[in-house]
Amino acid sequence: MQKNIGNKTAPVRLRFRPVRWQRDLTAMMYIERAGFARPWDREKFLLFSLRADVQAVIAELDGVVVGYILCELYDDRVHVAHVAVHPAHQSQGIGSALIQSTCDSSVGRPVTLNARVSNMRARELYEHLGFTLVQFKPAHYDDGEAAVVMRYAPWQPRLISDLSAPLGTNSLLPSAVLTS
Ligand SMILES: CC(C)(COP(=O)(O)OP(=O)(O)OC[C@H]1O[C@@H](n2cnc3c(N)ncnc32)[C@H](O)[C@@H]1OP(=O)(O)O)[C@@H](O)C(=O)NCCC(=O)NCCS
């Protein structure tokens, strides 16, 4: 992928870095409102940011915030509490790369997440990355919708070997993954 700067072209790169809450919150809330029918509000983000047992990573595409993943770190698992990619940048492999980086840095722990039963796009993505359905939670969300709990265990065989192949391009693979 390339972008034009005047009459020059520069490579566009995906980079992951820890969230800097003061600087990133506005962009995150913009993505949140664009991506979710029931978005997290500012208070929910701020409460999350105050926790010591969490990890929050931003995806930047050529310096622009395009997505994020928020995880809770437990002794025996890592739980993906929230993940989003701006609609204009979806279907380019960024969501896969965010989740894959979480799985890769989970230090042997399984990774879990919840998804609305109706969120087939997200569920397909998780399945594609090797997550399996482990629990069904009826009426889990405020509006009464059920959740599926999905889990990725590092010792499970991957369903695919090359995450960059079908969806993204190699240029979209992150140049660096930094954890907070
Ligand atoms: C879910 C979300 C984070 C995914 O981000 P993304 O950057 O679009 O993800 P990717 O590009 O890596 O992959 C998503 C797509 O790949 C599909 N996909 C991934 N691997 C696939 C494979 N091997 N074969 C077929 N489809 C595949 C997914 O079903 C989805 O399909 P689509 O692009 O054709 O609609 C993003 O859609 C989003 O922010 N959604 C709104 C918020 C949300 O629902 N968050 C998750 C809450 S559980």
PDBQT file of the ligand as one rigid body, heavy atoms in Angstrom, charges set to zero:
ROOT
HETATM    1  C1  LIG A 201     -14.137  -7.066  14.156  1.00  0.00    +0.000 C 
HETATM    2  C2  LIG A 201     -13.093  -6.071  13.596  1.00  0.00    +0.000 C 
HETATM    3  C3  LIG A 201     -12.203  -5.611  14.741  1.00  0.00    +0.000 C 
HETATM    4  C4  LIG A 201     -12.252  -6.795  12.541  1.00  0.00    +0.000 C 
HETATM    5  O1  LIG A 201     -11.297  -5.874  12.043  1.00  0.00    +0.000 OA
HETATM    6  P1  LIG A 201     -10.769  -5.947  10.510  1.00  0.00    +0.000 P 
HETATM    7  O2  LIG A 201      -9.553  -5.104  10.428  1.00  0.00    +0.000 OA
HETATM    8  O3  LIG A 201     -11.879  -5.649   9.587  1.00  0.00    +0.000 OA
HETATM    9  O4  LIG A 201     -10.403  -7.487  10.446  1.00  0.00    +0.000 OA
HETATM   10  P2  LIG A 201      -9.680  -8.260   9.240  1.00  0.00    +0.000 P 
HETATM   11  O5  LIG A 201      -9.574  -7.386   8.043  1.00  0.00    +0.000 OA
HETATM   12  O6  LIG A 201      -8.452  -8.836   9.812  1.00  0.00    +0.000 OA
HETATM   13  O7  LIG A 201     -10.708  -9.445   8.968  1.00  0.00    +0.000 OA
HETATM   14  C5  LIG A 201     -12.128  -9.224   8.958  1.00  0.00    +0.000 C 
HETATM   15  C6  LIG A 201     -12.718  -9.858   7.753  1.00  0.00    +0.000 C 
HETATM   16  O8  LIG A 201     -12.007 -10.974   7.394  1.00  0.00    +0.000 OA
HETATM   17  C7  LIG A 201     -12.876 -12.124   7.380  1.00  0.00    +0.000 C 
HETATM   18  N1  LIG A 201     -11.945 -13.182   7.457  1.00  0.00    +0.000 N 
HETATM   19  C8  LIG A 201     -10.821 -13.236   8.173  1.00  0.00    +0.000 A 
HETATM   20  N2  LIG A 201     -10.166 -14.340   7.842  1.00  0.00    +0.000 NA
HETATM   21  C9  LIG A 201     -10.888 -14.990   6.896  1.00  0.00    +0.000 A 
HETATM   22  C10 LIG A 201     -10.725 -16.192   6.130  1.00  0.00    +0.000 A 
HETATM   23  N3  LIG A 201      -9.674 -16.972   6.244  1.00  0.00    +0.000 N 
HETATM   24  N4  LIG A 201     -11.653 -16.539   5.257  1.00  0.00    +0.000 NA
HETATM   25  C11 LIG A 201     -12.726 -15.773   5.084  1.00  0.00    +0.000 A 
HETATM   26  N5  LIG A 201     -12.921 -14.628   5.748  1.00  0.00    +0.000 NA
HETATM   27  C12 LIG A 201     -12.008 -14.256   6.645  1.00  0.00    +0.000 A 
HETATM   28  C13 LIG A 201     -13.855 -11.800   8.425  1.00  0.00    +0.000 C 
HETATM   29  O9  LIG A 201     -14.998 -12.542   8.460  1.00  0.00    +0.000 OA
HETATM   30  C14 LIG A 201     -14.115 -10.365   7.933  1.00  0.00    +0.000 C 
HETATM   31  O10 LIG A 201     -14.770 -10.456   6.711  1.00  0.00    +0.000 OA
HETATM   32  P3  LIG A 201     -15.011  -9.262   5.635  1.00  0.00    +0.000 P 
HETATM   33  O11 LIG A 201     -13.828  -8.338   5.643  1.00  0.00    +0.000 OA
HETATM   34  O12 LIG A 201     -15.136  -9.989   4.312  1.00  0.00    +0.000 OA
HETATM   35  O13 LIG A 201     -16.262  -8.601   6.048  1.00  0.00    +0.000 OA
HETATM   36  C15 LIG A 201     -13.792  -4.878  12.914  1.00  0.00    +0.000 C 
HETATM   37  O14 LIG A 201     -14.687  -5.372  11.953  1.00  0.00    +0.000 OA
HETATM   38  C16 LIG A 201     -14.539  -3.957  13.840  1.00  0.00    +0.000 C 
HETATM   39  O15 LIG A 201     -13.968  -3.033  14.427  1.00  0.00    +0.000 OA
HETATM   40  N6  LIG A 201     -15.853  -4.165  13.969  1.00  0.00    +0.000 N 
HETATM   41  C17 LIG A 201     -16.698  -3.297  14.791  1.00  0.00    +0.000 C 
HETATM   42  C18 LIG A 201     -16.437  -3.532  16.248  1.00  0.00    +0.000 C 
HETATM   43  C19 LIG A 201     -16.552  -5.011  16.614  1.00  0.00    +0.000 C 
HETATM   44  O16 LIG A 201     -17.475  -5.701  16.203  1.00  0.00    +0.000 OA
HETATM   45  N7  LIG A 201     -15.576  -5.464  17.427  1.00  0.00    +0.000 N 
HETATM   46  C20 LIG A 201     -15.516  -6.842  17.871  1.00  0.00    +0.000 C 
HETATM   47  C21 LIG A 201     -16.376  -7.049  19.070  1.00  0.00    +0.000 C 
HETATM   48  S1  LIG A 201     -16.399  -8.789  19.522  1.00  0.00    +0.000 SA
ENDROOT
TORSDOF 0
